[in-house]
Amino acid sequence: MKIAILGTGYVGLSTGVCLGVIGHDVTCIDINEQKIKQLNRGISPIYEPELEKLLTENIDAGRLHFTTAHQKAIAESEVIIVAVGTPQGDDGAADLTYLHQAAKDIAANIKENTIVVIKSTVPIGTNDSIKALIEDLCGFPIKLVSNPEFLRQGSAIYDTLHAERIVIGSDQQDASEKICKMYEPFNVPIMITSIRSAEMIKYAANAFLATKISYINEMANLCEMVGANVEEVAMGMGKDHRIGSAFLQAGIGYGGSCFPKDVKALVHTAGKYGFDIPLLKETMKVNENQRVRLLKKALHRFRDVNGRKIVILGLAFKPETDDMREAPSITIAEGLIKLGAEVVAYDPVAADNARKIIGDKIKYAESIDEAVTGADAVMIVTEWKVFKELELKEMVTKMKHPIIFDGRNCYLEEKVRACKNIEYYPIGKPPIIQ
């Protein structure tokens, strides 16, 4: 099929590349000329494992194209996928400015029988209003499908090619069938729902996972008080098939472009209907508190961190991405700065994006060794593999004080105890001081 995709962010680019992999002719559209020039040279504007390799392969095979000229691409496509951003406004509501502009661009160039697929995460009811807007502007009925994405940053390519399910929301059978055929080569489960159910599934799924994270973090905090080990508790819980082990890893809270935004958006949508969701409000409150957990541990240990060199290992909100949106490292860095600490950070890929948000209020090291040398304490904030594989015995010898606050529980007890001189403060487990 000839497919046009509006938007070249995580969702649009990953979707476009993977649709090219299964043989479709895909044109990705973006208004950023510099970004399109980079993409046409096979250079990805985002860090995502396997993305650049598949990007180059599909361009070379003639299945993937990039342009700023939306008119021709839209007019010649059988399917138009909308994957533009829907950032969060100050009140928690999704900002639909980019989506409305995309609808206008589509309406000006769409031909009859072309199917519009909304992949952007949107509040319940948005697909209906976008359909009405396009039809009002183009002057004829269109076919529209809600097709929410469930991609994890850092594994977006894998999640597209090996999806657990594809949700297609539509009230038009022929449109549903065509989108099913488009995805058929992926050979993954497809479920067809109403448009509003599809919209709701996306929010409900992310809100549930966020709640599960906040729940285990609360259990972790209680474990510290009663002397239990949250990893053992989570393992025991996860053996119950009704609960499962996924998203039961205690830490310093969730971040990224999806969970924080989607939970707030769902609470906002409920409020519009006069419905209160205290469970989700508490989920957000717990997450905000969890982000400062390492700060509280540091203050309990030092009493005062003014003038101390505190190292942050990991800036991205999760490993295998350079995304800094809602990253716990931002809260931690800003908190340490206010307390007068000298903050030095290292991240394998996210330093440039971190500078755009945190600025030069902290120092950015070029290596782990540079960062930890002379440190009063190290905080593990992102569980990058390179941090998990650190030789702790060597690292602590470079530090002024061998003190580690592990916000992601990266190390087994045996590895920590192998260090003769260390203070190790994990999440939800007893500290190790020797």
C-alpha positions in Angstrom: 0.0 0.0 0.0 1.0 3.6 -0.4 1.0 5.2 3.0 1.6 8.7 4.2 2.6 9.4 7.8 2.3 12.9 9.3 4.9 13.3 12.1 8.4 11.9 12.4 8.7 11.5 16.2 9.1 8.2 18.0 5.7 6.9 16.9 5.7 8.2 13.3 9.2 7.3 12.5 9.1 3.8 14.1 5.8 3.1 12.4 7.1 4.3 9.0 10.2 2.2 9.2 8.4 -0.9 10.3 5.7 -0.6 7.6 8.5 -0.3 5.1 10.1 -3.5 6.5 6.9 -5.4 5.7 6.8 -4.1 2.1 4.6 -0.9 2.1 5.6 2.2 0.2 5.8 4.8 3.0 6.2 8.6 2.9 6.9 10.4 6.2 6.0 14.1 6.3 7.3 16.8 8.7 7.4 20.6 8.5 11.0 20.6 9.9 13.2 20.9 6.8 16.5 20.2 8.6 15.0 17.1 10.1 13.8 15.8 6.7 17.2 16.5 5.2 18.8 14.4 8.0 16.3 11.6 7.6 16.8 11.4 3.8 20.5 10.9 4.6 19.7 8.0 6.9 20.3 10.0 10.1 17.8 9.5 12.8 16.9 12.6 15.0 16.2 10.3 17.9 18.1 7.5 19.6 16.3 4.2 19.3 18.1 0.8 19.0 17.9 -0.7 15.4 16.1 2.4 14.1 19.0 4.0 12.1 19.9 0.6 10.6 16.4 -0.1 9.3 16.0 3.5 8.3 18.9 3.2 5.9 17.9 -0.2 4.6 14.4 1.0 3.7 15.6 4.2 2.1 18.0 2.2 0.0 15.2 -0.3 -1.0 13.0 2.6 -2.1 10.3 1.8 0.4 10.7 4.8 2.6 10.7 8.5 1.7 10.7 11.8 3.7 9.3 15.1 2.6 8.0 18.5 3.7 5.6 18.6 0.7 2.5 17.1 2.2 0.2 17.9 -0.7 1.5 15.3 -3.1 2.1 12.6 -0.4 -1.4 12.9 1.0 -3.1 13.0 -2.4 -1.3 9.8 -3.6 -1.8 7.7 -0.5 -4.4 5.0 0.2 -3.8 5.4 4.0 -2.9 8.5 5.9 -1.5 7.9 9.4 -1.5 10.9 11.8 1.3 10.6 14.4 1.8 14.2 15.5 2.4 15.3 19.0 -0.3 16.0 21.5 1.6 17.7 24.3 0.1 18.3 27.7 -1.2 21.7 28.5 -1.0 23.4 31.9 -4.3 22.1 33.0 -3.5 18.5 32.1 -5.5 18.5 28.9 -3.9 17.4 25.6 -2.9 20.2 23.3 -4.5 19.3 19.9 -3.0 22.2 17.9 -0.8 20.0 15.8 -3.6 17.5 15.3 -6.0 20.2 14.1 -3.4 21.5 11.6 -2.8 17.9 10.3 -6.6 17.6 9.8 -6.6 20.8 7.8 -3.7 19.7 5.7 -5.4 16.3 5.1 -8.7 18.0 4.2 -7.1 20.2 1.6 -5.5 17.2 -0.3 -7.4 14.0 0.5 -9.1 12.0 -2.1 -12.3 10.0 -1.6 -11.9 6.5 -0.1 -8.6 7.3 1.5 -8.5 6.1 5.1 -7.3 8.4 7.8 -5.7 6.6 10.8 -5.2 8.6 14.0 -2.3 7.1 15.9 -1.6 10.1 18.1 -2.8 9.7 21.7 -5.9 11.8 22.0 -8.7 12.4 24.5 -11.8 10.3 24.2 -14.1 11.7 21.5 -11.3 13.5 19.6 -11.4 11.1 16.6 -15.1 11.9 16.1 -14.4 15.6 16.2 -11.4 15.3 13.8 -13.5 13.3 11.4 -16.2 16.0 11.4 -13.6 18.7 10.9 -12.0 17.0 7.9 -15.4 16.3 6.3 -16.6 19.9 6.9 -13.4 21.2 5.1 -13.1 18.7 2.3 -16.9 18.4 1.5 -17.3 14.6 1.4 -17.5 11.7 3.9 -14.2 10.2 4.9 -13.2 6.9 6.6 -11.4 7.3 9.9 -9.8 4.7 12.2 -8.5 5.1 15.7 -5.3 3.1 16.0 -3.5 3.9 19.3 0.2 3.0 19.8 1.6 1.0 22.7 5.3 1.5 22.0 8.0 1.6 24.8 10.8 4.1 24.1 14.0 2.2 23.8 12.2 -0.8 22.2 9.8 0.9 19.8 11.1 -1.0 16.8 10.7 -4.4 18.5 7.3 -3.4 19.9 6.1 -2.5 16.4 7.3 -5.7 14.7 6.3 -7.9 17.6 3.2 -6.2 19.1 1.2 -7.9 21.7 -1.9 -6.5 20.1 -3.0 -4.0 17.5 -6.2 -2.1 18.3 -8.3 -0.8 15.5 -11.2 1.4 16.4 -13.7 2.1 13.7 -17.4 2.2 12.9 -16.8 1.4 9.3 -16.2 -2.2 8.4 -14.4 -1.7 5.1 -12.0 0.8 6.8 -11.3 -1.7 9.6 -10.7 -4.5 7.1 -8.2 -2.5 5.0 -6.1 -1.4 8.1 -6.2 -5.1 9.2 -4.8 -6.0 5.8 -2.1 -3.3 6.1 -0.9 -4.8 9.4 -1.4 -8.4 8.4 2.3 -9.2 7.6 3.2 -8.4 11.2 1.3 -11.6 12.1 0.2 -10.3 15.6 -3.2 -10.3 17.3 -5.6 -7.6 16.0 -8.7 -6.5 17.9 -11.5 -4.3 16.4 -13.4 -2.0 18.7 -15.5 1.1 18.5 -13.6 4.4 18.1 -14.1 5.6 21.7 -13.2 2.2 23.1 -9.9 2.3 21.2 -9.2 5.8 22.6 -10.0 4.6 26.1 -7.9 1.5 25.9 -4.7 3.6 25.4 -5.3 5.8 28.4 -6.6 3.0 30.6 -3.6 0.7 29.9 -1.0 3.4 30.6 -2.8 4.6 33.7 -3.0 1.1 35.1 0.8 0.5 34.5 1.6 3.9 36.1 -0.5 2.9 39.1 1.2 -0.5 39.4 4.6 1.3 39.5 3.4 3.7 42.2 2.0 0.8 44.2 5.3 -1.1 44.3 7.2 2.1 45.1 4.9 2.6 48.1 5.5 -1.0 49.1 9.3 -0.4 48.8 9.1 2.6 51.1 7.2 0.5 53.7 9.7 -2.4 53.2 12.5 0.0 54.2 10.7 0.8 57.5 9.9 -2.8 58.4 13.1 -4.4 57.3 11.7 -6.3 54.3 13.2 -6.7 50.8 11.0 -5.3 48.1 12.5 -7.5 45.4 11.6 -10.6 47.4 8.1 -9.1 48.0 7.7 -8.3 44.3 8.8 -11.8 43.3 6.3 -13.3 45.6 3.5 -11.1 44.3 4.5 -11.6 40.6 4.2 -15.4 40.9 0.4 -14.8 41.3 -0.8 -14.9 37.6 -3.5 -12.4 38.5 -0.8 -9.8 39.3 2.2 -10.7 37.2 5.8 -9.6 37.6 5.9 -6.8 34.9 6.1 -3.2 36.3 6.8 -4.4 39.8 10.4 -3.0 39.8 10.7 -0.5 42.6 12.6 2.7 41.9 12.4 6.5 41.8 9.2 6.8 39.8 8.1 6.8 36.2 8.7 9.4 33.6 8.8 9.8 29.8 6.3 11.1 27.3 3.4 8.7 28.0 2.7 7.7 31.6 2.8 11.2 33.2 0.9 12.8 30.3 -1.7 10.1 29.9 -2.6 9.8 33.6 -3.1 13.5 33.8 -5.1 13.6 30.6 -7.4 10.8 31.8 -8.0 12.6 35.1 -8.8 15.7 33.1 -11.2 13.9 30.9 -13.0 12.4 33.9 -13.3 15.9 35.4 -15.0 17.2 32.3 -17.7 14.6 32.9 -17.9 15.4 36.6 -16.2 12.2 37.6 -13.4 12.1 40.1 -10.6 9.4 40.0 -8.9 9.6 43.4 -6.9 6.5 42.6 -5.1 8.1 39.7 -4.6 11.4 41.6 -2.8 9.4 44.3 -0.8 7.6 41.6 0.6 10.9 40.5 1.2 12.1 44.0 3.1 9.0 44.9 5.2 9.4 41.8 6.1 13.0 42.6 7.2 12.0 46.1 9.2 9.0 44.8 11.3 11.3 42.6 12.9 12.9 45.6 13.5 9.7 47.4 17.3 9.8 46.7 17.5 13.4 47.9 15.9 12.4 51.2 18.3 9.5 51.6 21.3 11.8 50.8 20.1 14.4 53.4 19.6 11.6 56.0 23.1 10.4 55.4 25.0 13.7 55.1 22.6 16.1 56.9 23.9 18.8 54.6 25.1 18.4 51.0 26.2 22.0 50.5 29.6 22.0 48.7 29.6 18.2 48.3 30.2 16.6 44.8 27.2 14.5 44.1 27.3 12.4 40.9 24.2 11.5 38.9 24.6 8.4 36.7 21.9 8.4 34.1 19.8 11.4 32.9 17.3 9.8 30.4 14.0 8.8 32.0 14.9 5.1 31.1 17.7 3.2 29.4 18.0 2.9 25.6 16.6 6.4 24.9 17.8 10.0 24.9 14.3 11.2 26.0 14.4 13.6 28.9 10.7 14.3 29.2 9.5 14.0 32.8 12.8 12.3 33.7 13.4 11.9 37.5 17.0 13.2 37.0 15.6 16.7 36.4 13.9 16.8 39.8 17.0 15.3 41.5 19.5 17.6 39.8 17.4 20.7 40.6 16.9 19.6 44.2 20.7 19.1 44.7 21.5 22.5 43.1 19.1 24.2 45.6 20.8 22.4 48.4 24.2 23.8 47.3 25.7 20.6 46.0 28.2 20.4 43.1 26.3 18.2 40.6 28.2 16.2 38.0 26.2 13.9 35.6 27.0 11.3 33.0 24.6 9.6 30.5 25.7 7.5 27.5 23.3 9.4 25.1 21.1 11.9 26.8 23.5 14.7 27.8 22.7 17.0 24.9 18.9 16.8 25.6 19.6 17.2 29.3 21.5 20.5 28.6 18.3 21.9 26.9 16.3 21.4 30.1 18.8 21.6 33.0 21.2 23.9 31.3 24.7 24.5 32.7 23.7 24.5 36.3 25.4 21.0 36.5 28.5 19.7 34.9 28.4 17.0 32.2 31.2 14.4 32.3 32.4 12.6 29.2 32.9 9.3 31.1 32.0 7.4 34.2 35.5 7.7 35.5 35.6 11.4 35.0 32.2 11.8 36.8 32.9 9.6 39.9 36.5 10.7 40.6 36.5 12.6 43.9 32.8 12.2 44.4 31.2 12.4 47.9 28.4 10.2 46.6 27.0 8.6 43.5 23.3 8.4 42.6 22.2 5.7 40.1 19.2 7.3 38.4 18.9 5.4 35.0 19.5 1.7 34.8 21.7 1.7 31.7 23.5 -1.6 31.1 26.9 0.1 31.4 26.0 1.1 34.9 24.8 -2.3 35.9 28.0 -3.9 34.7 30.2 -1.4 36.6 33.0 -2.9 38.6 32.0 -1.4 42.0 35.3 -2.3 43.7 37.2 -0.2 41.2 34.7 2.7 41.1 34.6 3.3 44.9 38.4 3.6 45.0 38.1 6.7 42.8 35.5 8.3 45.0 36.2 10.6 48.0 33.5 8.8 50.0 32.4 5.3 48.7 28.7 6.1 49.1 26.1 4.9 46.5 22.4 5.7 46.4 20.9 3.3 43.9 17.6 4.5 42.6 17.1 1.5 40.3 18.4 -1.4 42.5 21.0 -2.3 39.9 23.3 -4.4 42.0 23.0 -7.8 43.7 23.9 -8.0 47.3 26.9 -10.2 46.7 28.4 -7.7 44.3 28.0 -4.9 46.8 29.4 -7.0 49.7 32.4 -7.8 47.6 33.5 -4.2 48.2 35.5 -3.9 51.4 34.6 -0.3 52.0 31.2 0.9 50.8 27.9 2.4 51.9 25.1 1.3 49.6 21.5 2.6 49.9 19.0 0.9 47.6 15.2 1.3 47.2 13.0 -0.9 49.4 15.9 -3.0 50.8 18.2 -2.7 53.8 21.3 -0.6 53.2 24.7 -2.3 53.2 27.4 -0.5 55.2 30.8 -2.0 55.5 
